[in-house]
Amino acid sequence: MEKATFGAGCFWGVEVAFAQIPGVTATAVGYEGGTMDQPSYKDVCTDRTGHAEVVEVEFDPSQVGYEDLLDAFFRLHDPTQLNRQGPDWGTQYRSAIFYHSDAQKAQAEAKIAALTAEGRFAPKRIVTRVEPAQTFWRAEEYHQRYLEKRGLASCHL
């Protein structure tokens, strides 16, 4: 199994989408990329911890490739919106890929270059940050599978 971590705005809907991909064996929502140890949702929402809301994805590379996960990531949100997605704004909603290996970093950078070259989001520019994976702080339990627990398939995005 391998891990991939993505920030694409509010983590509730992003988790649902990744959990439905064949070959994804587990998902968890949490916070990554900030300076505070063990941040809470309340801390992250202050927009002062530096964390992004993320989904950590565990996947079986024999069933789904990292490239496929990158494709899903870029379909799930607008990577041209700086520090926001739809009505949600703040650095915690930034578009970010937290890579777990040099290979993941190279694939993420190549995907951004390819999407830029093909003009997929033109005239806007992709602002997705590619950052090394840091400590993943699991969000509070009520955030895990939040939409599923409420009988919802998606949220506002």
Secondary structure, DSSP 8 states (H G I E B T S, - for coil): -EEEEEEESSHHHHHHHHHTSTTEEEEEEEEES-SSSS--HHHHTTT-S--EEEEEEEE-TTTS-HHHHHHHHHHHS-TTSTTEETTEESGGG-EEEEESSHHHHHHHHHHHHHHHHHTTTTTS----EEEE----EE--GGGTTHHHHTT-S----
